[in-house]
Each structure stands twice: as structure tokens, then as C-alpha cells.
Amino acid sequence: SLAHRQVGEARDDWAAYSAELQGRAAARMRVELTDLGRQLQEAARRALAAPRERERAFAAVGANIGGAGERGIVLYQGATPFAWAGTIRVPTDTLTAPLGLSVTPFYTTVYAVASAGGRRAVAVALLHAEAPADRLAAPLDALVARAVGVRGFTAVRDTSAVRRGAPELAELPLSGGGVLLVRVEATSPQEALLRLIERVRVRGGILLVVVLAAFLAAMWRARRSLLFRFASLAVPLACVAIVPLNELSNVSRFFDPALYFAPLGGPYTGSLAALGITGAVLLLGLLALLRSPFVTRSRVAAAAAVLVVAGLGPFLLRDLARGVQPPATGVSPTLWLAWETALFLAAGALVLAGASAGRAALGGRRGLSSWVAPAIAGVAAVVGTMSWSAPGRWPGWYPVLWVAAIAALTLTRRSSRFVAAASVLAALGASTLVWGATSRKRVDLAARDVEGLRAPDDYALALLNRFAHELESGAPPRTAAELLSRYVASDLAAAQYPVAMATWDSAGIERARFETGRFVPSGAAVRQVVAEARSTRSPVLRPALGELGVALVLAVPAADGVATSVLVLPRTRLVADDPYATLLGADPGTTGEAPYNLSLTGADSMSLSDAGRYVWRRLGNELHGDWLVRTSRGLSRAHAEVELRPISALVQRGLLVVLFNLGIVALLWVLSALADGGYARWIGVHARRWSRSYRLRLTIVLFAFFVLPAVAFAIWSYNELRRDDRHSQELLVRESLRTIAEGGGIDALAAQQPRAGAPLLRYDRGALAATSDTLYDAVAPFGRFLPPPVFLTLALSDEVTASDVTRVGSTSVLLGYRALTDTTGQRVVLAAPATSAEESLDQRRRDLNVLVLFLTALGALAALGLSGVAARELARP
């Protein structure tokens, strides 16, 4: 294939491959730059013809926006912005050249200016964005780099130091004899090969799935024997063992062994995907066995198989569940369901194997009713949540309940509900095991968190040593924007430690600061290390006891007396995530429900002799743990809480999970029947009778009568939840802005930010004029102009407040706006982003969503059963 050929070319002759790739990227960029300059100049000229009526002018300017990447247009009437559209991240009031380049700490922008009749139109296009702003913006060079397959492009600052016409350069002539030079970033052989190999792996994986599906469809035709079909299943199992699925962890986290790994089954339990594929293949084979007339003749062997499955099955599944590894950032519903589904497929194959042996041992139609085993499993699941004890274990007698459930299933007589009964048992068992495994691992995460407060982190120490050399090798950062740039380029950012960086002048006064979380820095310890570094004129790195335990402090002096300090705290949930960090390009942080809650309180109630011990206990639906930790304030008590959830909430989620698992089994059953033609024959036989069945039509009508209102209610409830969420956010941000406006602090936004609890932005005549933090001015996550609908509402309609949802990177942010008059009598607009609701409110909202789904599913099941009963009664003559 083309991808394999590219890998071979890169390995055999890297120089030629790299030159060809860079030449192709530069040629593509030359075309884009030529088109960009022409399009911007045309857009600026067309914007001058916008109507004099302001609302129509906004519409006319917006109609001129077009082209790849982020673009925007501002139309000035004199020196005042009159209309604008698109996304603009750099100041435009001073741009005058017909075609020029604007460079800020984070953005490189190409612009074109046209003037006529007292009007000036500025059309801009974002060419390049530096990290972390590249996560928020869509620059042109990133789009071209992604399309061609290179690392990226760099705008050349010093054009006199490069040779014009080089094959790796693209240029755009600017006004005044200037030129924009863009160089293709050199890609290392290792990076290029990794990118190509990953592309080959993805395409090869897709092709392998298609080929295996076609192979199984061909091997499972009606003429094939059962033994032949079983032999064909060895092919996908061999692929799981041979193909290194873990190497696809960059494509999907389901291939990542950091989230699931159980050594029990080797490559078959090396990841979620491996376990799920293995379980699905085995379950498919067992479903085919159940559909066949095959019956073993040896009842002794069948009875022995029953004893093995019933006795060892729960312990085997327990060992598989131990491979669950919850991340410290939290478990999302998707990840939890993936764990449960993979374990369910394995459990389903196991219990069906035992049940098949049990049916052979019983013979005929003797045995228990099909509801007995699921009933025992349901009782076992409920008892499991109630008998779970701290720090994370079940009582010794608890596995007996599951042994009894599996034994009851193996003794269940043959009926049409047999597979459903086995699936319900497997689903309940898998859900209980995943719940127990995640609860136990969350306790371990909390204990590991507290242990990190007691001693310096060796990995953080190594990263700080490396960062010290990086800070020494370059000019010292002097602004918050430069601190942010140096931080995101370091390995500390990837490690996601809580960090506070600051710049200190020669007099020992802090001039700029940047923090990645909400915590109180150890000011005295940092000042002491900075003073020592300045006196020794060399970097100083040492641990310091802070309010949150042991931290690491680094100070790097510069020749002119300026020093840079870096405070690194342990990765702990004691440091609250900054809810606005994503506005500066940071990772979202927590991806699901918090695995545990941690707090520090006084240690008066605990003796000093208990400092090396910890105690876990269960109180209601929570596990509580306590430790003693030394901090700068003395001995403190670290208190951890692990939420287990009420039994009612677990039952609701359990029913939904069971229904989801039943759908998976039904899909596998249909696939098995389709492969051998049985399903098509069955449909053909019954289709004619169904078309004339009064009972079936009545059942469908009654079922729809029950279900459709329930679905409509669920949709209405979800929309109401979303509206209530937005209304509460609007109310909070509106009250914050009202407090700031009434306090008269709009001229000193930095001092007002703690009162508002959010970043503040001030707009004059629609343009961004000031921010409470200089980083929001440099990064401009919302652009530099008010959204046109908001401006028209506040400026032309004389409204006082407004709100708008803005897309920032991969997230949507609600902004509140308030119009007011400043001290000079000028009408300005104050804005602030809203945070999402508190974690407790989010939890209640999720619970309500689950409750609505639970009631809908319960109503659908009841409607299906009752409609069948009603149809039978009404169909009688």
C-alpha cells in the first residue's frame, strides 16, 4: 500500500524522503499564502462598501468572511470600530499597511488594510499560534501541516539571516518591500517514522477487522459443521495473541494497558479491547453451540464441567476484574461501561459454557425455572453493595452467593429464556465486580495521594533539574505570557503537576505570576530560595514544607538580577483545578466523577503516635480514611472520602447496564444466525403470519402508547435540565458582574477578580480594552471584539445584560455581559465567563438523568409485558 511504501522510503533514504516532504509542504504553503494575500485584500475592499446602517453593516461584513483557518474583518469609522465579524485575536487599531504581518507573543497574523471615505477595513487571517494558544485557535499553518503530514511551520523573524528561494521556504511579499517567510519545521526520522507507522497500524487494523468479518461469514455458512465453525474462531483469537494491540493506545484508550491489564490471560487480557474481543469471539461460539442440536453423551464429563465453572468461575472473574485501573483524573461513564462490557463478554462466555454443560448433565427438560439464577444474582449484587467493607473487600462468605447463582444457571432447564437468564446473571456479576474493583482502586489512589504529601516526588525532582537548565539557556521570562510559554514548552506541563511560576526583579519584588491551579503558594519558602539563588548566582532546588505537605522549590537567577521561581506541589486533589484553565489552553483535567475527595484539617483529635498509621471505615454510603501529615502549619489530618453511592442509584444504573448487555447478546445472536442463514429463514417463515397477526399489531400499538410518552418526557426532562443549568450559570455570572459594577471597580479589574471569582474583561466601543489578568489579553480566548449579537443588543437596544455561548477550543463557554458607564461617562461592557455548576450539583444532575432513563426503560419493559397480556385477552373470540 501507499503507507507501507512511504515507510520503506523513509527508512531506506531519509534525506531524500525528508527533502521531498518539505518541498511538497513548502509548495502547498506558497499556494496558500498567495491565495491568502489576495483574498484578504479583496475582503478588505468589499468591507468598505458596507451600509451606513449599523445592523446591516454587521451582516454585510460577516458575508465577506471566507477561506481556510481563522479569519476576521473589522470596519472602522474614523478611529471607532463600526462593524466586525469572524475571529480576531490581535489588536487591529494600529494596523495600517495595505498588506502586513502582526506578531504577538502567541499569534502571527497576516492582515490587509483598505481605506476610503473616512473608513478603514482590516481583514486578518491567523497564520500561526504558539502553544498553548494553538489548542484554542485554528491557524492556517496547522491545517496545511496536518494535510501534508509535517510537524508544522515557523514564521521567520529575521529574514536577512536566511537564503531566499530555499526549497523549504514559502514567501509572501508584503507592503513596503517586506516579505513574509515561512519555513517548514524539520521533522526527525524517528518522529516521521512513528507517524507513518501509526497510520499503517490504524489502516491495517481496520483492514484486519474487515477481513476477519468476511472470513467468519464465509466459514459459518449453513453447510459448515459445528466443529469447522469452532475451528474458524481460532483465527481471530490467534490475531489477538499475535497482533500488538497495545501499540494502538494512541488511537483509542481502550487499547491502553494503563487502564486495564490482567496478567491472567496474557495477550488476551492485556487491554480492554483484547479482553472484549476475546470474550465476544468465545460468546459467539457458545451461542452457535446453543443453537445447534449437539448434545454431549457423557453426563459425568458434563457434571464435572458444571462443578468447575460454578466453583472457580467467580474467582476467575474476580481476578479479571483486578485488571481495572481507574485514572486519577476520574472515571467517565464511557470508560466504566467499557470495563463492564469487556468483563460481561468474558463472564457471559463462562456462564454459558457451564450452563451448556449443566443442560447436558440434566438431560431432557428437567431443571430449575429460568428466573431462579437471575434472582439469586440480583440478590447477590444488592448484598454485595451493602456488605462492602473498608478499605475495600467483601466478607469471606460472599462468593458463595455467586457460586449458588452459577450453579442454579447450570441446573436451569432448556427454554427460550435460557440465554436471557445467563446474560442477566453475567451482566449483574460484571457490574458488581467492576463496582468493587473501582471502589478498591479509588481507595488506593487516595492513599497514594496522601503518601505523596510526605516526601519529595523523585520524578518531579528530575523534571525540575531539566527545567533549570532550560531556564538558564534562554532569556529570563519577565511577563506572565513568557512564563506561560516557558511552562508549556517544558516536561512539567505534560506531567500535570500543580505549578506556580513567578518572576522577581533585582529588588526581590514579584513582578509576574502564573499558576496552574488554585492553591496558596509557600511565599516565605519561595522568597528564601530566590534570595539564596541570587546570592550564589546559581540555580537552587530543594524541598520545602508547605501548607500541603512537601513541595519542591526552584529558583534560577539571571545576570541582571532577575530571578525565576518554580514551585511544584505533589499531584494531589487538595489542589483544586482552575475552572478557567481551559481558556488558556490547558487540559480539561478531571474527565469524570472525582475518584475521591481529600481535605486537610487540624490534628487535635489524633495523637502524635498515630502519625505513621491510617484508618479506613465505612459510614453509610462512603468510605472515610484519615492520616496525619506534617505541613508548615504543624501536624494536620488528611481526610479522604470515597463515595459508594446509595443503593437506589446503583439499582437504577444496574438495570440500564443489564439492558445494554442484553442488547449486545441479541446482536451476537443475530450475527450468528445471519451467518448460517437461519435468521433469514426464520424471518421468511414468520413474516407472512406476522403481517396478518391482529395480536402483533395490537401489541405494537399498546407498546407505542406507553413508550412514546415516556420517551417524550425523557427528552423534555433533558432539555429542561440543560435550560436550568444555563439559567443558573447566567444568574451567577450576572450577580458577579452586578457586584463589580456597583462597587465601582471597573478601572482596576485585577483587584476585582477575587471578588468576582472569575476573569473579567472590559470592552470599549465593542473592542477589548482591559482584562483582570494579562494572560487573557495575550491569549484572547474569546477574540478581541464583542460578539455582534451581544454588541447590537447592548449598544442599540439599550439592554443592560446579555449572555452568549462561545466556542473556545474544544469546549463551549457561557459568557455574561453587563453594560455600564465608567468614570468618564463612556458606556462600556463588562464580561465574565461562567463556570459549570459545582460538583455536587453536577452529581445530582447526572442522577436525575439516570432516573429519567431508568423510569423510561422500566416503563418500556412494563408496557411490553402488559401490552402482550392485553393483546391476548382482546384477541380472544
Buried (B, 14 or more C-beta within 10 A) or exposed (E): EEBBEBBEBBEEEBEEBBEEBBEBBBEBBBEBBBEBBEBBBBBBBBBBEBEEEBEEBBBBBBEBBEBBBBBBBBBBBEEEBBBBBBBBBBBBBEBEBBBBBBEBBBBBBBBBBBBEEEBBBBBBBBBBBBBBBBBBBBBBBBBBBEEBBBBBBBBBEEBEEBEEEBEBBBBBEBEEEEEBBBBBBEBEEEEBBEBBBBBBBBBBBEEEEEEBEEEBEEBBEEEBEBEEBEEBBEBBBEBBBEBEBBEBBEEBBBBBBEBBBBEEBEBBBBBBBBBBBBBBBBBBBBBBBBBEEEEEEEEEEBBEBBBEBBBBBBEBBBBBBBBBBBBBBBBBEEBBBBBBBBBBBBBBBBBBBBBBBBBBBBEEEEBBEBBBBBBBBBBBBBBBBEBBEBBBEBEEEBBEBBBBBBBBBBBBBBEEEBBBBBBBBBBBBBBBBBBBBBBBBBBBBBBEBBBBBBEBBEEBBEBBEEBBEEBBEEEBBBBBBBBBBBBBBBBBBEBBBBBBBBBBBEEEEBEBBBBBBEBEBBEEBBBBBBBBBBEEEEBBBBBBBBBBBBBBBBBBBBEEBBBBBBBBBBBBBBBEBBBBBBBBBBBEBBBBBBBBBBEBEEBEEBEEEBBEEBEBEBEEBBBBBBBBBBBBEEBBBBBBBBBBBEEEBBBBBBBBBBBBBBEBBEEBBEBBBBBBEEBEEEEEEEEEEEEEBEBBBBBEEBBEEBBEEBEEBBEEBBEEBEEEBBEBBBEBBBEBBBEBBEEEBBEEBEEBBEEBEBBBBBBBBBBBBBBBBBBBBBBBBBBBBBBBEBBBBBBEEEBBBBBBEBEBBEEEBBBBBBBBEBEEEEEBBBBBBBBBBEEEEBBEBBBBBBBBBBBBBBBBBEBBEBBBEBBEEEBEE
